Amino acid sequence: MPEELKPCPACGADTIEAYSIKGTYQAACWNCHMRGPRKVEKSAAIAAWNSLHITPHITPNDVDCKGCPERRPGIVWSCEPPSVPGLYFQRWNWGDHWGEPDVLDVGLSSIGRIIKSADRQWAGPIPMPQEHAK
C-alpha cells in the first residue's frame, strides 16, 4: 500500500501529487506550487515530502515565544540568507521571472556559510502547521 502524502507545509492544502520528472520523482502541491526534493524512487520522494514537517511545534506565550520567528505573522521574500536553522522557501531569479519555490532544510552548520545573492531569495523559517483533527 503506497504511503499517503501529508498536507502542504506552506499552505495546508491536500492537493499533493508525487509525479515523475526527467527520470526522478517529486511531490508537489498543486495549490501553491511548492515542490519537494527530487528522488530516484517515488516512495523516497513521498518520504522526503512527508519529512518536511520536522520543526517542533511551539506553544506561544507572552514569556518565551513572543519574538520567535515561527510566530511572526506571515513571511516575506528576502535576499538575506537564513540566520536561524529551519525549513525555508528558496527561489532563483531566471532573468525575466522568479522560479517556483523549493523547500530547503537549513541546518545549524549552514548558517553563516550561505552566500547572499541578488539572484536567490529566501522566506522563512516556515511555521509548523497544525495537525488535522480526526
C-alpha positions in Angstrom: 0.0 0.0 0.0 1.5 3.3 -1.0 2.4 5.9 1.7 -0.1 8.8 2.0 1.2 12.3 1.2 0.9 14.8 4.1 -0.7 18.2 3.5 1.4 21.0 2.1 3.6 22.6 4.8 3.3 26.0 3.1 -0.5 26.4 2.5 -2.0 23.3 4.3 -3.8 22.1 1.1 -4.2 18.4 0.4 -3.8 18.8 -3.4 -0.4 17.0 -3.3 0.8 14.6 -6.0 4.0 12.6 -6.5 4.9 12.6 -10.2 7.8 11.6 -12.5 10.1 14.3 -13.9 13.2 13.6 -16.0 13.8 10.2 -14.6 13.2 11.2 -11.0 10.2 11.7 -8.7 9.0 14.7 -6.9 6.0 15.6 -4.8 4.3 19.0 -5.3 1.3 21.0 -4.1 -1.0 22.0 -6.9 -2.5 24.8 -4.8 0.6 26.9 -4.0 3.1 25.0 -6.3 5.6 24.2 -3.6 7.8 21.3 -4.6 9.7 18.7 -2.5 13.1 17.3 -3.3 13.6 15.1 -6.3 14.4 11.4 -5.6 15.1 8.4 -7.8 12.2 6.4 -6.4 8.6 7.5 -5.9 8.5 6.2 -2.4 11.6 8.2 -1.5 10.0 11.4 -2.9 6.9 10.8 -0.8 9.0 10.1 2.3 11.0 13.3 1.6 7.8 15.4 1.3 6.4 13.9 4.4 9.6 14.7 6.4 9.3 18.4 5.6 7.2 18.7 8.8 10.2 18.4 11.2 10.1 21.8 13.0 9.0 21.2 16.6 5.6 22.7 17.5 5.9 25.8 19.7 3.1 26.7 22.1 3.1 30.5 22.0 3.0 32.5 25.2 4.0 36.0 26.3 7.0 34.9 28.2 9.3 32.9 25.8 7.7 32.9 22.4 6.6 36.4 21.6 9.5 37.2 19.4 10.1 33.7 17.9 10.5 33.8 14.1 7.9 30.9 13.9 5.3 33.2 15.5 5.7 36.3 13.3 2.7 36.9 11.1 3.5 35.9 7.6 6.9 35.6 5.9 8.3 37.7 3.1 10.9 37.1 0.4 14.4 38.4 1.1 17.9 38.2 -0.5 19.3 37.9 3.1 20.3 34.2 3.8 18.7 32.4 6.7 20.0 33.4 10.2 18.4 30.6 12.2 18.1 26.8 11.4 14.7 25.6 10.0 12.8 25.0 6.8 12.9 27.8 4.2 11.4 28.5 0.9 14.1 29.5 -1.7 13.7 30.6 -5.3 16.0 31.7 -8.1 15.8 34.6 -10.5 15.7 33.3 -14.1 16.2 36.7 -15.6 12.6 37.5 -16.6 10.9 35.8 -13.6 11.4 34.2 -10.3 11.3 30.4 -10.4 8.9 28.2 -8.4 9.9 28.0 -4.7 11.5 24.9 -3.3 11.9 24.0 0.4 15.3 23.7 1.9 16.2 22.4 5.3 18.8 24.8 6.6 20.8 23.3 9.4 23.0 24.9 12.1 26.1 24.1 10.2 24.9 26.0 7.1 24.1 29.3 9.0 26.7 31.9 8.0 28.0 29.9 5.1 25.2 30.7 2.6 26.3 33.4 0.3 24.0 36.4 -0.2 22.9 36.8 -3.8 20.5 39.1 -5.7 19.5 36.0 -7.8 18.4 34.0 -4.8 15.6 34.7 -2.3 14.6 33.2 1.0 11.4 33.2 3.0 11.1 31.6 6.4 11.5 29.8 8.6 8.3 28.1 7.6 5.9 27.8 10.6 4.9 24.3 11.7 1.3 23.6 10.6 -1.4 22.4 13.0 -2.4 18.7 12.7 -5.8 18.0 11.2 -8.4 17.0 13.8 -9.7 13.5 13.2 
